[in-house]
Amino acid sequence: MKRLSLIFALLAVFAITKVSAQSKEQMIADWQRAKAYTKAYLDAMPESGYSFKPTPEMRTFAAQMLHLADGNFYFASSASGKPNPMGQMSAEKKIAQTKEATTKAVMDSYDFVISSIQSMTPAKFQETAKVEGKVTPKGIIFNKAFEHQTHHRGQTTVYLRLKGVKPPEEMLF
């Protein structure tokens, strides 16, 4: 009976590890897809549109994308423990709001998230970290980062439309 219990315990550990590994691989694939989708948005906006603001109180297109990058850097740093490449200053304030500089910073932010996820073990995703004043599992922090970048990329659809540019086709898979 003890031997049977040990076999079931080992199978359970294997199943949990397998599910976590699949989840990690899916998370990486989703972030790679999000990177490509965001790059399509960055490419679609002409250089002259990077300084465009739909209303005076809104961010420019470049600032919106750099804010997205700031979120990527912040959340991935919080979850992985790796230092934020932007340091204490935000990309939105530090990076020139040109097409070339904005695109590079945003793509670098996705690379940082992806490499942070790749460096995590399944057990690390279950550990907690403090972010936005809340103690949260690190895997959830990456999910919140994904939600944040999706939200801000989605907002830029309006910027493109107002500049007469057709937004990229949705990339669900």
Summary of the structure (lengths in Angstrom):
residues: 173
radius of gyration: 19.1
end to end distance: 46.0
largest distance: 72.6
contacts: 509
relative contact order: 0.18
helix: 71%
strand: 5%
